[in-house]
Every structure is written in structure tokens, then in C-alpha cells.
Amino acid sequence: MLTPAPEAPAPAADAATVQSTTLAQVRTQVRAHVTHGRYASGMSLSVKAVATDLHVPEDLVRPAFADLAAAGVVARNGYRYRVPPAPEERGVRARHLADRFRDEIAAGIHFPGGSLLSVDGLAGDYVTDPELVRTAFRHLESEGLLGWKRYGACRARVVLPSARQLQAAPTAQPVPRPPSSAPPTEDEIRTAISQAHSRWVSRQFQPPEAVEAAWQHMRSIAMHIVPPTVPLGTLAARPWERQAVRRVRHAAVTLLPDTSLFGMWHTAYLAVAVRTFLTYQRRRTP
């Protein structure tokens, strides 16, 4: 009796095929996130952050990045990758900055008839570069909200009287109650300010939930430092100190944009406003 020949084993799944399929999926996910703005224009993408975001191994993200870099979807930036800046990116950021400044005029942070700091000084306050501030101001000048005033041989940019119309329609949320938790320590404040600033400067990808958490943490610090129920005169005596208080309060109640990149900017802006106020406070302390 002949023994039947054993059946040939079914060919094992080709590991390269499985890897290729999964790699294609990772490429598709990254491309979709770039297209829909989760990985925004100009944002820095590390292998680790993207692997965590997509719940895939880092070994799949690296070749996916290499393929997408060859296709022009991302660009190599040292040991990281970056979403190439879109042609309209700076224009969008300048418009957003103009909107932010307009809201501050409406909130009484910048008064009609008052002169403004230099562009370089404001660029530091708004955590951006001077050219973007100039572009934002050109938008506001075209709307008749900003202009120029001569002081002897010099001239300064001022808020025009026509800006009074904005004061009747503030857009900020209701002021939240200060959190009941213990006040933050100096080290916690310093760390939060530093992290908020470095995240924005590096533009490293943060998932929306992490951006929201950082924003809420910075708001909590701001509410402890500048309680909304304390009269303005108690916190600040000089005009520039009062402006610093108004900036912190207004920044802490502004609606957070629905994009991670602008969310990181708002958190950094609030952090700088808090740092400026604390600097003035230390100067007042004997």
C-alpha cells in the first residue's frame, strides 16, 4: 500500500509582503494627516512622535518618511522630517496675528490714540518674527484701525480713533473662575513657560489632546497669578504693568484655535504674557 505523499505546506505569508502592506498603510496615514492638517504646514515630525500618534512601530515610520520625502510630501530636516511650508502659510499666520491684535484692541489692551511698541518689540511679545508683525499691521492699516503719528522728528504707529467701534463687541469667553488647586511653584511656572515657548519654536508635532492639555495648564497658571476677581489697580500701578495684566487675562480666556499649530502659538503667547507680568512684579518687589 502506497503511503500518500504528504501535502505540501501552504506557503507562509511572505514577511516582506506583510511589511510592504503595512508600510503602505503608514504612508497613506501620514499623507492623509498632512493633507487634512493634523500634520500642519511647517510642523516638525519626529519618528517617535508619529509612531506614537499612529500606534505603529518606529521601524515602519522611518521608511515611510523616506518614501514620502522622495515624493515631496515631507522634507528631511536633520534627523527629523518637516511638513514643507505651504505658499500661503505666512499669509495665514499674518492674518491670524492681525485678528489677534484686533481682538486685543476690542478688549482695551491697546487704546485708540495710544502709540505701539516697535515692531521688533512686539515680535518678541507675540512670539513671531518682525516681518509677520509688519504684514499683520498692514492688514489693520488697510482696515483703518492703525496709522502713524509724528512726534517731532520721529513718528510712531498708533491705534486710530476709528478703532473705538471694536470695543463694543469683544469676542473673549466669559472669565473662568480661578482653579482651586494649590498655587504653582516658581519651578513649575518656569518649566511651563519654557516648554510652551520651545514647543512653538520647534513646531514639533503634538497631538491635539496634548496641545489642549498644555493650554489648560498654562491657563491655570495664569489664573493663579492674575486672579480675575482681583482689581486691576491692586495688581499693577504703572500703565505698562496694567497692560501686562490685561494681556494675561485676555489671552487666558481666548478661544483656542482648532489647529494644533495655532494652539501651540496661543499657549506660547500666553506664556510670554505671564513671563512679562512676572518680570514687572519682581521689579516692584523691594
VEXTIRO-526922 format. One record per residue (C-alpha): y, z, x; residue number from 0. Coordinates in steps of 0.1 Angstrom, whole numbers, plus 5000, padded with zeros to 4 digits. Layout:
[[Y,Z,X],NUM] ...
This chain:
[[5000,5000,5000],0] [[5032,4989,5014],1] [[5059,5015,5017],2] [[5091,5002,5002],3] [[5118,4998,5027],4] [[5145,5024,5024],5] [[5176,5012,5007],6] [[5204,5005,5029],7] [[5230,5033,5026],8] [[5261,5024,5008],9] [[5288,5015,5033],10] [[5310,5045,5039],11] [[5346,5043,5029],12] [[5365,5028,5058],13] [[5387,5056,5071],14] [[5413,5030,5082],15] [[5414,5016,5047],16] [[5419,5051,5032],17] [[5446,5058,5058],18] [[5462,5025,5051],19] [[5463,5030,5014],20] [[5478,5065,5017],21] [[5503,5052,5043],22] [[5514,5025,5018],23] [[5519,5052,4992],24] [[5541,5072,5016],25] [[5561,5042,5024],26] [[5566,5034,4987],27] [[5577,5070,4980],28] [[5602,5071,5009],29] [[5616,5037,4999],30] [[5620,5049,4963],31] [[5637,5081,4973],32] [[5662,5060,4994],33] [[5668,5036,4965],34] [[5674,5064,4940],35] [[5695,5086,4962],36] [[5673,5116,4968],37] [[5674,5105,5005],38] [[5711,5096,5003],39] [[5731,5072,5024],40] [[5738,5087,5058],41] [[5713,5115,5054],42] [[5692,5126,5084],43] [[5654,5127,5077],44] [[5631,5147,5099],45] [[5593,5141,5098],46] [[5586,5177,5089],47] [[5612,5179,5060],48] [[5600,5146,5044],49] [[5563,5156,5048],50] [[5570,5189,5030],51] [[5590,5171,5003],52] [[5562,5146,4997],53] [[5533,5170,5002],54] [[5517,5148,5028],55] [[5506,5152,5064],56] [[5532,5146,5091],57] [[5509,5122,5107],58] [[5514,5099,5078],59] [[5552,5102,5077],60] [[5556,5091,5113],61] [[5540,5056,5109],62] [[5557,5052,5075],63] [[5591,5058,5091],64] [[5583,5033,5119],65] [[5574,5007,5093],66] [[5604,5014,5072],67] [[5627,5013,5103],68] [[5613,4979,5111],69] [[5622,4968,5075],70] [[5657,4983,5078],71] [[5652,5009,5051],72] [[5657,5038,5076],73] [[5671,5038,5112],74] [[5659,5056,5142],75] [[5682,5084,5154],76] [[5667,5101,5184],77] [[5636,5120,5173],78] [[5648,5118,5137],79] [[5655,5090,5112],80] [[5686,5084,5092],81] [[5693,5065,5060],82] [[5717,5038,5071],83] [[5752,5043,5057],84] [[5759,5021,5027],85] [[5790,4999,5030],86] [[5806,5018,5001],87] [[5797,5053,5014],88] [[5831,5062,5029],89] [[5849,5049,4999],90] [[5828,5070,4976],91] [[5834,5101,4998],92] [[5871,5094,4999],93] [[5872,5091,4961],94] [[5853,5124,4957],95] [[5877,5141,4981],96] [[5906,5128,4960],97] [[5890,5141,4929],98] [[5885,5175,4945],99] [[5922,5176,4956],100] [[5934,5166,4922],101] [[5913,5194,4906],102] [[5930,5219,4931],103] [[5964,5207,4921],104] [[5955,5213,4885],105] [[5942,5248,4894],106] [[5975,5257,4911],107] [[5963,5258,4946],108] [[5988,5231,4956],109] [[6021,5234,4938],110] [[6044,5205,4927],111] [[6072,5203,4953],112] [[6052,5221,4979],113] [[6045,5204,5013],114] [[6010,5200,5026],115] [[5994,5207,5059],116] [[5990,5179,5084],117] [[5961,5155,5078],118] [[5943,5170,5109],119] [[5947,5205,5095],120] [[5934,5195,5061],121] [[5905,5177,5076],122] [[5893,5210,5090],123] [[5897,5228,5057],124] [[5878,5200,5038],125] [[5851,5197,5065],126] [[5857,5160,5069],127] [[5875,5135,5092],128] [[5912,5128,5091],129] [[5907,5091,5081],130] [[5889,5101,5049],131] [[5917,5125,5041],132] [[5943,5097,5045],133] [[5922,5074,5023],134] [[5919,5101,4996],135] [[5957,5108,4998],136] [[5964,5070,4994],137] [[5944,5072,4961],138] [[5966,5101,4949],139] [[5998,5085,4961],140] [[5989,5054,4940],141] [[5985,5077,4910],142] [[6019,5092,4916],143] [[6007,5127,4924],144] [[6016,5127,4961],145] [[6047,5114,4980],146] [[6069,5120,5010],147] [[6099,5143,5015],148] [[6122,5142,5045],149] [[6132,5174,5063],150] [[6159,5164,5088],151] [[6143,5142,5114],152] [[6108,5149,5101],153] [[6090,5142,5069],154] [[6061,5158,5051],155] [[6037,5148,5024],156] [[6044,5168,4992],157] [[6029,5172,4957],158] [[6052,5154,4933],159] [[6066,5169,4901],160] [[6046,5145,4881],161] [[6015,5165,4891],162] [[6026,5192,4866],163] [[6008,5173,4839],164] [[5974,5181,4856],165] [[5979,5219,4853],166] [[5973,5219,4815],167] [[5937,5205,4820],168] [[5918,5225,4846],169] [[5882,5214,4850],170] [[5866,5245,4865],171] [[5839,5265,4849],172] [[5846,5300,4835],173] [[5848,5325,4863],174] [[5814,5342,4867],175] [[5810,5379,4869],176] [[5805,5393,4904],177] [[5768,5399,4912],178] [[5757,5435,4910],179] [[5737,5433,4942],180] [[5747,5452,4974],181] [[5776,5436,4993],182] [[5766,5412,5021],183] [[5768,5424,5056],184] [[5790,5408,5082],185] [[5760,5392,5099],186] [[5748,5378,5065],187] [[5782,5363,5058],188] [[5785,5348,5093],189] [[5750,5333,5091],190] [[5755,5319,5056],191] [[5788,5302,5067],192] [[5772,5288,5099],193] [[5742,5274,5081],194] [[5763,5258,5053],195] [[5785,5242,5079],196] [[5757,5230,5101],197] [[5737,5216,5072],198] [[5766,5194,5062],199] [[5775,5183,5097],200] [[5739,5174,5105],201] [[5733,5158,5070],202] [[5697,5168,5073],203] [[5677,5163,5041],204] [[5674,5193,5019],205] [[5656,5192,4985],206] [[5679,5197,4955],207] [[5665,5231,4948],208] [[5673,5243,4984],209] [[5708,5229,4981],210] [[5712,5247,4948],211] [[5699,5280,4963],212] [[5723,5277,4993],213] [[5752,5271,4969],214] [[5744,5301,4947],215] [[5740,5323,4978],216] [[5774,5312,4991],217] [[5789,5317,4956],218] [[5775,5352,4955],219] [[5791,5360,4989],220] [[5825,5346,4977],221] [[5824,5367,4945],222] [[5817,5398,4966],223] [[5846,5391,4990],224] [[5871,5378,4964],225] [[5862,5395,4931],226] [[5877,5375,4902],227] [[5888,5407,4884],228] [[5910,5419,4914],229] [[5947,5409,4911],230] [[5958,5383,4935],231] [[5986,5405,4949],232] [[5960,5431,4959],233] [[5940,5407,4980],234] [[5969,5387,4996],235] [[6005,5393,5003],236] [[6017,5361,5020],237] [[6018,5327,5004],238] [[5991,5311,5026],239] [[5968,5342,5020],240] [[5972,5337,4983],241] [[5964,5301,4986],242] [[5932,5310,5005],243] [[5922,5334,4977],244] [[5928,5306,4951],245] [[5907,5282,4972],246] [[5878,5305,4973],247] [[5879,5314,4936],248] [[5883,5278,4926],249] [[5856,5265,4949],250] [[5832,5292,4937],251] [[5834,5281,4901],252] [[5835,5243,4905],253] [[5806,5224,4891],254] [[5781,5214,4918],255] [[5776,5176,4920],256] [[5742,5162,4911],257] [[5736,5147,4945],258] [[5722,5168,4974],259] [[5747,5153,4999],260] [[5778,5162,4979],261] [[5762,5196,4971],262] [[5759,5203,5008],263] [[5795,5193,5012],264] [[5807,5217,4984],265] [[5787,5245,4999],266] [[5803,5239,5034],267] [[5837,5236,5018],268] [[5833,5270,5001],269] [[5820,5285,5034],270] [[5851,5273,5052],271] [[5873,5287,5025],272] [[5856,5321,5028],273] [[5860,5320,5066],274] [[5897,5312,5063],275] [[5903,5341,5039],276] [[5884,5365,5061],277] [[5904,5353,5091],278] [[5936,5362,5073],279] [[5922,5395,5062],280] [[5913,5405,5098],281] [[5948,5396,5110],282] [[5962,5420,5083],283] [[5939,5449,5094],284] [[5957,5472,5119],285] 
